Amino acid sequence: MEKYKDDEIYILKAIDNKGKVYRFGNGTSLEGAALEDGYHSTARTKMTKLNSNTTSLTFYPQLSVADPKVQQLLDKKSFTLKSKRLSLGLQVNDITKKGSKLVIDYQFTGLPKELSKHQLDIFENNLKYELLLVDKEYIGEIDPENPVPPKNHSIRMNKVKTIDKKTAHFRSTFDLNGEEKIMNFKLENTILQFNFSTFIPAKEVQPFTVVLPVGDE
């Protein structure tokens, strides 16, 4: 059961009574429904082969948190985008158009004080795809269930430069004449859309144990 519709609970691993670890494949969603206590969903996933003498399994779930997308019209040079569910923010410091290049200078707020090199690498890699520029006249054409950006009216790909690791300060450069483009591009007609969900690590959920029936000897 999830509190929010787009959250996802999945099983990371299971450990039997002998200490053997079992892994799971990608799940297939079967059904979902909104009830009084939250959203209930049913999924099917494959687990590595179970030992025949196993008497119990302890499952270790994780919760992947979905955060509604946030957006801002680029009619101002600085603004802050805030996560709807968490204390994260994206502070846009400056927006500059230089010929066919659009440069956005920004930094994250509300992050842990010390980010590992691995976490920073993930941040930088995700930022190449998660800052979406869209013509405001076409933002309504993006299907929430299949959010494909409108061709010739959106740009996702950008080159990311880390300015300051300690303050999670980055700079993204968009090529306005690249493979992705916005026809008749104007800052005041362009929306910056951002999804915090990909920057939120999965949360561990309380493990639970299932006692398995013992067959006849």
ChimeraX attribute file (.defattr): number of C-alpha atoms within 10 A of each C-alpha:
attribute: neighborCount
match mode: 1-to-1
recipient: residues
	/A:1	17
	/A:2	17
	/A:3	13
	/A:4	14
	/A:5	16
	/A:6	13
	/A:7	15
	/A:8	16
	/A:9	19
	/A:10	17
	/A:11	20
	/A:12	15
	/A:13	19
	/A:14	22
	/A:15	17
	/A:16	20
	/A:17	14
	/A:18	12
	/A:19	10
	/A:20	12
	/A:21	15
	/A:22	18
	/A:23	13
	/A:24	14
	/A:25	13
	/A:26	12
	/A:27	13
	/A:28	11
	/A:29	11
	/A:30	9
	/A:31	9
	/A:32	13
	/A:33	11
	/A:34	14
	/A:35	9
	/A:36	6
	/A:37	9
	/A:38	13
	/A:39	16
	/A:40	16
	/A:41	16
	/A:42	12
	/A:43	13
	/A:44	11
	/A:45	12
	/A:46	11
	/A:47	14
	/A:48	12
	/A:49	8
	/A:50	12
	/A:51	11
	/A:52	8
	/A:53	12
	/A:54	16
	/A:55	15
	/A:56	17
	/A:57	22
	/A:58	18
	/A:59	20
	/A:60	17
	/A:61	19
	/A:62	19
	/A:63	17
	/A:64	19
	/A:65	23
	/A:66	18
	/A:67	19
	/A:68	13
	/A:69	14
	/A:70	14
	/A:71	18
	/A:72	16
	/A:73	17
	/A:74	18
	/A:75	13
	/A:76	12
	/A:77	13
	/A:78	14
	/A:79	15
	/A:80	16
	/A:81	21
	/A:82	20
	/A:83	19
	/A:84	14
	/A:85	12
	/A:86	13
	/A:87	10
	/A:88	17
	/A:89	17
	/A:90	19
	/A:91	17
	/A:92	20
	/A:93	15
	/A:94	14
	/A:95	20
	/A:96	13
	/A:97	14
	/A:98	9
	/A:99	9
	/A:100	10
	/A:101	14
	/A:102	16
	/A:103	18
	/A:104	20
	/A:105	20
	/A:106	21
	/A:107	19
	/A:108	17
	/A:109	18
	/A:110	12
	/A:111	12
	/A:112	7
	/A:113	10
	/A:114	11
	/A:115	14
	/A:116	11
	/A:117	10
	/A:118	9
	/A:119	13
	/A:120	15
	/A:121	13
	/A:122	13
	/A:123	18
	/A:124	19
	/A:125	13
	/A:126	14
	/A:127	24
	/A:128	18
	/A:129	15
	/A:130	19
	/A:131	20
	/A:132	21
	/A:133	26
	/A:134	27
	/A:135	25
	/A:136	18
	/A:137	11
	/A:138	15
	/A:139	17
	/A:140	10
	/A:141	12
	/A:142	13
	/A:143	11
	/A:144	8
	/A:145	6
	/A:146	7
	/A:147	9
	/A:148	11
	/A:149	18
	/A:150	19
	/A:151	13
	/A:152	14
	/A:153	20
	/A:154	25
	/A:155	25
	/A:156	19
	/A:157	21
	/A:158	21
	/A:159	15
	/A:160	21
	/A:161	15
	/A:162	16
	/A:163	14
	/A:164	11
	/A:165	14
	/A:166	10
	/A:167	15
	/A:168	20
	/A:169	19
	/A:170	20
	/A:171	22
	/A:172	20
	/A:173	20
	/A:174	24
	/A:175	18
	/A:176	19
	/A:177	14
	/A:178	13
	/A:179	9
	/A:180	17
	/A:181	22
	/A:182	19
	/A:183	13
	/A:184	9
	/A:185	15
	/A:186	12
	/A:187	18
	/A:188	12
	/A:189	14
	/A:190	23
	/A:191	21
	/A:192	20
	/A:193	18
	/A:194	22
	/A:195	19
	/A:196	22
	/A:197	19
	/A:198	17
	/A:199	16
	/A:200	14
	/A:201	12
	/A:202	16
	/A:203	12
	/A:204	14
	/A:205	14
	/A:206	9
	/A:207	13
	/A:208	11
	/A:209	14
	/A:210	11
	/A:211	12
	/A:212	11
	/A:213	9
	/A:214	11
	/A:215	8
	/A:216	4
	/A:217	3
